[in-house]
Amino acid sequence: MKLNIAYPRNGTVKQADIPDEQLRRVHLGDYRLGNEVEGVIFGDEFKGYTFRLTGGSDKDGFPMIQGVMAPSRVSLLIKRGAKGFNAFRGGEGERRRKALRGCILGNDLAVINVIITKTGEQPIEGVTDVSLPRRLGPKRANNIRKLFNLSREDDVSKFVVRRKVTKAGKKDRFKAPKIQRLITSTIRARRAKKVKVAIEKVRASAVERREYLSLLATRRQAARQRKNSLLHRQLVGAHKADLKAFTAAKAAPKAAVAAKTAKK
């Protein structure tokens, strides 16, 4: 088994081989990702060290995943962008079933990743005895604040890590990254303008809706009046026709009597 040892304080990483005889002395099933363990379980050269388990993979290359309480490989339905399912391989909202290794350690592991949280008496060659400073500093505003323990009121631009660039025959100069996600007065003004435009659109839409509803009500009222007028005319015409028919029916007997009298 291989052990990847990282020391973030010095920015160093080293891989060490752990013999199987050493691992047989320890019951790896008692540990899982996130636990802090004594370094002596991986060998006497790590005596006094404290490691935090951060990850690993089994002999077939399947990565360990935090939160799956199993000492073996499992098949999970995972979302796009999770461990084992690259974001560029799937669509928005897509999920796929993938084989992943549980977070409990076991003898089937090929690699274990650890971070040194406490150093021992003997330095680890290439890890704790050397320091590899970062060539580039953070460029995101929040990461710069986190690195230098700044507040929201502090000027982040004064704490950007600059690096010296030296070229033959030219004057030395310093380069600095462009700060990302920095909220400036220009951005605030732009956001305020967007909010103002959005509010104006909502108000204009409300005015147009009121005008439309008013026009719709007017047209409906006019249509209702036309319909009532037509019904009124139809009722009047029907009433006149009925009155005419009634008058004719009422006058028919008198006409018959007059005709008989005229024949006599």
C-alpha atoms as a printed R data frame, in Angstrom:
    type eleno elety resid chain resno        x      y       z
1   ATOM     1    CA   MET     A     1    0.000  0.000   0.000
2   ATOM     2    CA   LYS     A     2    1.128  3.537  -0.752
3   ATOM     3    CA   LEU     A     3    0.707  6.475   1.597
4   ATOM     4    CA   ASN     A     4    0.462 10.001   0.178
5   ATOM     5    CA   ILE     A     5    1.634 12.375   2.904
6   ATOM     6    CA   ALA     A     6    0.852 16.089   2.527
7   ATOM     7    CA   TYR     A     7    2.044 18.922   4.734
8   ATOM     8    CA   PRO     A     8    0.100 22.069   3.718
9   ATOM     9    CA   ARG     A     9    2.135 24.266   6.019
10  ATOM    10    CA   ASN     A    10    5.273 23.722   3.937
11  ATOM    11    CA   GLY     A    11    3.465 22.935   0.690
12  ATOM    12    CA   THR     A    12    5.122 19.529   0.367
13  ATOM    13    CA   VAL     A    13    3.824 16.103  -0.656
14  ATOM    14    CA   LYS     A    14    5.539 12.724  -0.576
15  ATOM    15    CA   GLN     A    15    4.554  9.143  -1.293
16  ATOM    16    CA   ALA     A    16    5.747  6.345   0.980
17  ATOM    17    CA   ASP     A    17    5.429  2.567   0.651
18  ATOM    18    CA   ILE     A    18    3.823  0.767   3.603
19  ATOM    19    CA   PRO     A    19    4.648 -2.958   3.821
20  ATOM    20    CA   ASP     A    20    1.819 -5.432   4.240
21  ATOM    21    CA   GLU     A    21    3.414 -6.775   7.408
22  ATOM    22    CA   GLN     A    22    2.929 -3.386   9.042
23  ATOM    23    CA   LEU     A    23   -0.725 -3.179   7.987
24  ATOM    24    CA   ARG     A    24   -1.491 -6.660   9.360
25  ATOM    25    CA   ARG     A    25   -0.736 -5.380  12.857
26  ATOM    26    CA   VAL     A    26   -3.520 -2.801  12.629
27  ATOM    27    CA   HIS     A    27   -7.236 -3.296  12.149
28  ATOM    28    CA   LEU     A    28   -7.903 -0.759   9.419
29  ATOM    29    CA   GLY     A    29  -11.670 -1.245   9.698
30  ATOM    30    CA   ASP     A    30  -11.626  0.884  12.857
31  ATOM    31    CA   TYR     A    31  -10.783  4.035  10.888
32  ATOM    32    CA   ARG     A    32  -12.603  6.062   8.261
33  ATOM    33    CA   LEU     A    33  -12.099  9.272   6.295
34  ATOM    34    CA   GLY     A    34  -11.934 12.361   8.476
35  ATOM    35    CA   ASN     A    35  -10.455 10.592  11.483
36  ATOM    36    CA   GLU     A    36   -7.125 11.588  13.003
37  ATOM    37    CA   VAL     A    37   -4.853  8.607  13.586
38  ATOM    38    CA   GLU     A    38   -1.438  8.069  15.074
39  ATOM    39    CA   GLY     A    39    1.264  7.888  12.439
40  ATOM    40    CA   VAL     A    40    2.914  4.926  14.135
41  ATOM    41    CA   ILE     A    41    0.295  2.576  12.692
42  ATOM    42    CA   PHE     A    42    1.924  3.107   9.292
43  ATOM    43    CA   GLY     A    43    5.472  2.610  10.528
44  ATOM    44    CA   ASP     A    44    7.943  3.511  13.245
45  ATOM    45    CA   GLU     A    45    9.395  6.333  11.147
46  ATOM    46    CA   PHE     A    46    6.082  8.196  11.665
47  ATOM    47    CA   LYS     A    47    6.150  7.901  15.450
48  ATOM    48    CA   GLY     A    48    4.805 11.020  17.155
49  ATOM    49    CA   TYR     A    49    2.976 12.207  14.037
50  ATOM    50    CA   THR     A    50   -0.768 12.630  13.764
51  ATOM    51    CA   PHE     A    51   -2.396 12.147  10.374
52  ATOM    52    CA   ARG     A    52   -5.874 13.066   9.184
53  ATOM    53    CA   LEU     A    53   -7.317 10.661   6.629
54  ATOM    54    CA   THR     A    54   -8.547 12.581   3.588
55  ATOM    55    CA   GLY     A    55   -9.020 10.027   0.809
56  ATOM    56    CA   GLY     A    56   -7.735  7.091  -1.130
57  ATOM    57    CA   SER     A    57   -8.555  4.487  -3.742
58  ATOM    58    CA   ASP     A    58   -8.745  0.716  -3.926
59  ATOM    59    CA   LYS     A    59   -6.589 -1.628  -5.999
60  ATOM    60    CA   ASP     A    60   -8.835 -1.167  -9.047
61  ATOM    61    CA   GLY     A    61   -8.633  2.619  -8.910
62  ATOM    62    CA   PHE     A    62  -12.096  3.391  -7.542
63  ATOM    63    CA   PRO     A    63  -11.917  6.453  -5.234
64  ATOM    64    CA   MET     A    64  -13.112  6.554  -1.649
65  ATOM    65    CA   ILE     A    65  -16.070  8.818  -0.954
66  ATOM    66    CA   GLN     A    66  -16.944 10.453   2.339
67  ATOM    67    CA   GLY     A    67  -20.295  9.621   3.929
68  ATOM    68    CA   VAL     A    68  -20.657  6.082   2.568
69  ATOM    69    CA   MET     A    69  -20.263  3.904   5.652
70  ATOM    70    CA   ALA     A    70  -18.995  0.774   3.937
71  ATOM    71    CA   PRO     A    71  -15.577 -0.968   3.865
72  ATOM    72    CA   SER     A    72  -16.111 -2.123   0.282
73  ATOM    73    CA   ARG     A    73  -17.121 -0.940  -3.146
74  ATOM    74    CA   VAL     A    74  -20.699  0.220  -3.651
75  ATOM    75    CA   SER     A    75  -22.784  1.336  -6.625
76  ATOM    76    CA   LEU     A    76  -24.332  4.781  -6.148
77  ATOM    77    CA   LEU     A    77  -26.512  7.086  -8.221
78  ATOM    78    CA   ILE     A    78  -24.496 10.311  -8.175
79  ATOM    79    CA   LYS     A    79  -25.106 13.716  -9.663
80  ATOM    80    CA   ARG     A    80  -23.085 15.530 -12.280
81  ATOM    81    CA   GLY     A    81  -19.893 17.052 -10.884
82  ATOM    82    CA   ALA     A    82  -19.579 14.678  -7.925
83  ATOM    83    CA   LYS     A    83  -16.556 12.466  -7.317
84  ATOM    84    CA   GLY     A    84  -16.476  9.824 -10.026
85  ATOM    85    CA   PHE     A    85  -18.709 11.748 -12.450
86  ATOM    86    CA   ASN     A    86  -17.016 14.629 -14.253
87  ATOM    87    CA   ALA     A    87  -19.201 17.655 -14.883
88  ATOM    88    CA   PHE     A    88  -18.297 17.890 -18.576
89  ATOM    89    CA   ARG     A    89  -19.441 14.321 -19.226
90  ATOM    90    CA   GLY     A    90  -23.093 14.847 -18.381
91  ATOM    91    CA   GLY     A    91  -25.956 17.228 -18.899
92  ATOM    92    CA   GLU     A    92  -27.693 19.549 -16.487
93  ATOM    93    CA   GLY     A    93  -29.523 17.570 -13.820
94  ATOM    94    CA   GLU     A    94  -28.249 14.227 -15.092
95  ATOM    95    CA   ARG     A    95  -27.380 11.427 -12.652
96  ATOM    96    CA   ARG     A    96  -25.456  8.243 -13.325
97  ATOM    97    CA   ARG     A    97  -24.806  5.055 -11.405
98  ATOM    98    CA   LYS     A    98  -21.115  4.734 -10.565
99  ATOM    99    CA   ALA     A    99  -18.978  2.341  -8.532
100 ATOM   100    CA   LEU     A   100  -17.270  4.038  -5.574
101 ATOM   101    CA   ARG     A   101  -15.345  2.890  -2.515
102 ATOM   102    CA   GLY     A   102  -16.788  3.453   0.960
103 ATOM   103    CA   CYS     A   103  -15.083  5.691   3.518
104 ATOM   104    CA   ILE     A   104  -14.067  2.887   5.918
105 ATOM   105    CA   LEU     A   105  -10.479  1.682   5.486
106 ATOM   106    CA   GLY     A   106   -9.663 -1.872   4.502
107 ATOM   107    CA   ASN     A   107   -6.948 -4.136   3.157
108 ATOM   108    CA   ASP     A   108   -8.215 -3.751  -0.404
109 ATOM   109    CA   LEU     A   109   -6.898 -0.165  -0.613
110 ATOM   110    CA   ALA     A   110   -3.936  0.676  -2.802
111 ATOM   111    CA   VAL     A   111   -3.486  4.354  -1.857
112 ATOM   112    CA   ILE     A   112   -4.352  6.346   1.265
113 ATOM   113    CA   ASN     A   113   -4.116 10.150   1.355
114 ATOM   114    CA   VAL     A   114   -3.276 11.818   4.664
115 ATOM   115    CA   ILE     A   115   -2.469 15.308   5.944
116 ATOM   116    CA   ILE     A   116   -0.048 15.957   8.785
117 ATOM   117    CA   THR     A   117   -1.793 17.727  11.653
118 ATOM   118    CA   LYS     A   118    0.925 17.170  14.260
119 ATOM   119    CA   THR     A   119    4.632 16.637  13.655
120 ATOM   120    CA   GLY     A   120    6.802 14.144  15.507
121 ATOM   121    CA   GLU     A   121   10.365 14.182  16.759
122 ATOM   122    CA   GLN     A   122   12.026 12.849  13.613
123 ATOM   123    CA   PRO     A   123   11.480 14.903  10.451
124 ATOM   124    CA   ILE     A   124   10.180 13.192   7.342
125 ATOM   125    CA   GLU     A   125   12.640 13.661   4.519
126 ATOM   126    CA   GLY     A   126   11.212 15.830   1.769
127 ATOM   127    CA   VAL     A   127    8.099 16.735   3.750
128 ATOM   128    CA   THR     A   128    8.726 18.452   7.077
129 ATOM   129    CA   ASP     A   129   12.391 19.349   6.591
130 ATOM   130    CA   VAL     A   130   11.871 21.485   3.467
131 ATOM   131    CA   SER     A   131    9.536 24.300   2.527
132 ATOM   132    CA   LEU     A   132    8.141 24.937  -0.932
133 ATOM   133    CA   PRO     A   133    6.459 28.344  -0.935
134 ATOM   134    CA   ARG     A   134    3.673 28.953  -3.364
135 ATOM   135    CA   ARG     A   135    4.792 30.567  -6.580
136 ATOM   136    CA   LEU     A   136    1.466 32.323  -7.063
137 ATOM   137    CA   GLY     A   137   -0.840 33.776  -4.455
138 ATOM   138    CA   PRO     A   138   -4.635 33.636  -4.423
139 ATOM   139    CA   LYS     A   139   -6.519 35.839  -6.857
140 ATOM   140    CA   ARG     A   140  -10.077 35.573  -5.579
141 ATOM   141    CA   ALA     A   141  -11.034 38.336  -3.154
142 ATOM   142    CA   ASN     A   142  -12.416 36.022  -0.470
143 ATOM   143    CA   ASN     A   143   -9.346 33.776  -0.614
144 ATOM   144    CA   ILE     A   144   -7.061 36.804  -0.175
145 ATOM   145    CA   ARG     A   145   -9.097 37.898   2.852
146 ATOM   146    CA   LYS     A   146   -8.869 34.376   4.256
147 ATOM   147    CA   LEU     A   147   -5.102 34.209   3.736
148 ATOM   148    CA   PHE     A   148   -4.361 37.542   5.430
149 ATOM   149    CA   ASN     A   149   -7.299 37.437   7.892
150 ATOM   150    CA   LEU     A   150   -8.843 40.617   6.490
151 ATOM   151    CA   SER     A   151  -12.264 42.093   7.115
152 ATOM   152    CA   ARG     A   152  -14.779 43.336   4.578
153 ATOM   153    CA   GLU     A   153  -13.676 46.929   5.136
154 ATOM   154    CA   ASP     A   154   -9.981 46.296   4.302
155 ATOM   155    CA   ASP     A   155   -8.617 47.078   0.848
156 ATOM   156    CA   VAL     A   156   -7.872 43.720  -0.763
157 ATOM   157    CA   SER     A   157   -5.824 45.236  -3.588
158 ATOM   158    CA   LYS     A   158   -3.035 46.119  -1.135
159 ATOM   159    CA   PHE     A   159   -2.530 42.475  -0.161
160 ATOM   160    CA   VAL     A   160   -2.235 40.888  -3.598
161 ATOM   161    CA   VAL     A   161    0.836 38.641  -3.824
162 ATOM   162    CA   ARG     A   162    3.175 40.054  -6.465
163 ATOM   163    CA   ARG     A   163    6.032 38.189  -8.094
164 ATOM   164    CA   LYS     A   164    9.212 39.588  -9.533
165 ATOM   165    CA   VAL     A   165    9.891 39.078 -13.240
166 ATOM   166    CA   THR     A   166   13.497 39.348 -14.367
167 ATOM   167    CA   LYS     A   167   14.544 39.346 -18.006
168 ATOM   168    CA   ALA     A   168   17.978 39.879 -19.488
169 ATOM   169    CA   GLY     A   169   18.506 43.406 -20.735
170 ATOM   170    CA   LYS     A   170   15.240 44.668 -19.247
171 ATOM   171    CA   LYS     A   171   14.257 46.338 -16.045
172 ATOM   172    CA   ASP     A   172   12.829 44.138 -13.324
173 ATOM   173    CA   ARG     A   173    9.083 44.379 -12.909
174 ATOM   174    CA   PHE     A   174    6.398 42.918 -10.686
175 ATOM   175    CA   LYS     A   175    3.307 41.081 -11.845
176 ATOM   176    CA   ALA     A   176    0.094 40.687  -9.892
177 ATOM   177    CA   PRO     A   177   -3.069 38.758 -10.725
178 ATOM   178    CA   LYS     A   178   -6.342 40.476 -11.430
179 ATOM   179    CA   ILE     A   179   -8.547 40.201  -8.366
180 ATOM   180    CA   GLN     A   180  -11.610 38.096  -9.054
181 ATOM   181    CA   ARG     A   181  -15.054 38.704  -7.532
182 ATOM   182    CA   LEU     A   182  -14.006 42.054  -6.108
183 ATOM   183    CA   ILE     A   183  -17.009 44.280  -5.393
184 ATOM   184    CA   THR     A   184  -16.076 47.818  -6.476
185 ATOM   185    CA   SER     A   185  -18.071 51.034  -6.787
186 ATOM   186    CA   THR     A   186  -18.431 50.420 -10.526
187 ATOM   187    CA   ILE     A   187  -19.946 46.986  -9.919
188 ATOM   188    CA   ARG     A   188  -22.277 48.404  -7.278
189 ATOM   189    CA   ALA     A   189  -23.405 51.113  -9.700
190 ATOM   190    CA   ARG     A   190  -23.919 48.528 -12.438
191 ATOM   191    CA   ARG     A   191  -25.970 46.317 -10.126
192 ATOM   192    CA   ALA     A   192  -28.027 49.294  -8.947
193 ATOM   193    CA   LYS     A   193  -28.689 50.223 -12.573
194 ATOM   194    CA   LYS     A   194  -29.820 46.676 -13.348
195 ATOM   195    CA   VAL     A   195  -32.174 46.751 -10.359
196 ATOM   196    CA   LYS     A   196  -33.516 50.139 -11.431
197 ATOM   197    CA   VAL     A   197  -34.103 48.942 -14.989
198 ATOM   198    CA   ALA     A   198  -35.834 45.813 -13.696
199 ATOM   199    CA   ILE     A   199  -38.115 47.878 -11.436
200 ATOM   200    CA   GLU     A   200  -38.938 50.241 -14.313
201 ATOM   201    CA   LYS     A   201  -39.796 47.255 -16.513
202 ATOM   202    CA   VAL     A   202  -42.110 45.879 -13.839
203 ATOM   203    CA   ARG     A   203  -43.820 49.237 -13.421
204 ATOM   204    CA   ALA     A   204  -44.167 49.713 -17.186
205 ATOM   205    CA   SER     A   205  -45.581 46.215 -17.470
206 ATOM   206    CA   ALA     A   206  -48.084 46.989 -14.709
207 ATOM   207    CA   VAL     A   207  -49.182 50.181 -16.497
208 ATOM   208    CA   GLU     A   208  -49.549 48.324 -19.789
209 ATOM   209    CA   ARG     A   209  -51.537 45.607 -18.053
210 ATOM   210    CA   ARG     A   210  -53.901 48.150 -16.491
211 ATOM   211    CA   GLU     A   211  -54.368 49.824 -19.878
212 ATOM   212    CA   TYR     A   212  -55.005 46.470 -21.519
213 ATOM   213    CA   LEU     A   213  -57.519 45.443 -18.867
214 ATOM   214    CA   SER     A   214  -59.268 48.810 -19.202
215 ATOM   215    CA   LEU     A   215  -59.433 48.449 -22.994
216 ATOM   216    CA   LEU     A   216  -60.655 44.870 -22.635
217 ATOM   217    CA   ALA     A   217  -63.369 45.954 -20.199
218 ATOM   218    CA   THR     A   218  -64.456 48.754 -22.562
219 ATOM   219    CA   ARG     A   219  -64.662 46.381 -25.518
220 ATOM   220    CA   ARG     A   220  -66.554 43.809 -23.505
221 ATOM   221    CA   GLN     A   221  -68.998 46.448 -22.329
222 ATOM   222    CA   ALA     A   222  -69.508 47.647 -25.911
223 ATOM   223    CA   ALA     A   223  -70.039 44.060 -27.085
224 ATOM   224    CA   ARG     A   224  -72.497 43.497 -24.233
225 ATOM   225    CA   GLN     A   225  -74.405 46.664 -25.180
226 ATOM   226    CA   ARG     A   226  -74.556 45.603 -28.828
227 ATOM   227    CA   LYS     A   227  -75.832 42.191 -27.814
228 ATOM   228    CA   ASN     A   228  -78.470 43.676 -25.501
229 ATOM   229    CA   SER     A   229  -79.573 46.086 -28.247
230 ATOM   230    CA   LEU     A   230  -79.888 43.221 -30.721
231 ATOM   231    CA   LEU     A   231  -81.866 41.162 -28.222
232 ATOM   232    CA   HIS     A   232  -84.082 44.150 -27.523
233 ATOM   233    CA   ARG     A   233  -84.775 44.648 -31.234
234 ATOM   234    CA   GLN     A   234  -85.491 40.962 -31.626
235 ATOM   235    CA   LEU     A   235  -87.882 41.015 -28.670
236 ATOM   236    CA   VAL     A   236  -89.630 44.134 -29.960
237 ATOM   237    CA   GLY     A   237  -89.975 42.625 -33.420
238 ATOM   238    CA   ALA     A   238  -91.305 39.396 -31.990
239 ATOM   239    CA   HIS     A   239  -93.706 41.313 -29.795
240 ATOM   240    CA   LYS     A   240  -95.013 43.303 -32.782
241 ATOM   241    CA   ALA     A   241  -95.420 40.130 -34.819
242 ATOM   242    CA   ASP     A   242  -97.301 38.459 -31.997
243 ATOM   243    CA   LEU     A   243  -99.511 41.544 -31.562
244 ATOM   244    CA   LYS     A   244 -100.253 41.658 -35.274
245 ATOM   245    CA   ALA     A   245 -101.110 37.975 -35.339
246 ATOM   246    CA   PHE     A   246 -103.309 38.374 -32.273
247 ATOM   247    CA   THR     A   247 -105.116 41.327 -33.819
248 ATOM   248    CA   ALA     A   248 -105.630 39.399 -37.047
249 ATOM   249    CA   ALA     A   249 -106.931 36.371 -35.195
250 ATOM   250    CA   LYS     A   250 -109.261 38.545 -33.150
251 ATOM   251    CA   ALA     A   251 -110.602 40.325 -36.246
252 ATOM   252    CA   ALA     A   252 -111.138 37.094 -38.226
253 ATOM   253    CA   PRO     A   253 -114.579 36.148 -36.670
254 ATOM   254    CA   LYS     A   254 -115.929 39.650 -37.207
255 ATOM   255    CA   ALA     A   255 -114.849 39.513 -40.834
256 ATOM   256    CA   ALA     A   256 -116.552 36.136 -41.271
257 ATOM   257    CA   VAL     A   257 -119.828 37.465 -39.802
258 ATOM   258    CA   ALA     A   258 -119.706 40.529 -42.038
259 ATOM   259    CA   ALA     A   259 -119.136 38.324 -45.095
260 ATOM   260    CA   LYS     A   260 -122.184 36.135 -44.257
261 ATOM   261    CA   THR     A   261 -124.338 39.207 -43.742
262 ATOM   262    CA   ALA     A   262 -123.282 40.596 -47.074
263 ATOM   263    CA   LYS     A   263 -124.238 37.320 -48.861
264 ATOM   264    CA   LYS     A   264 -127.736 37.380 -47.391
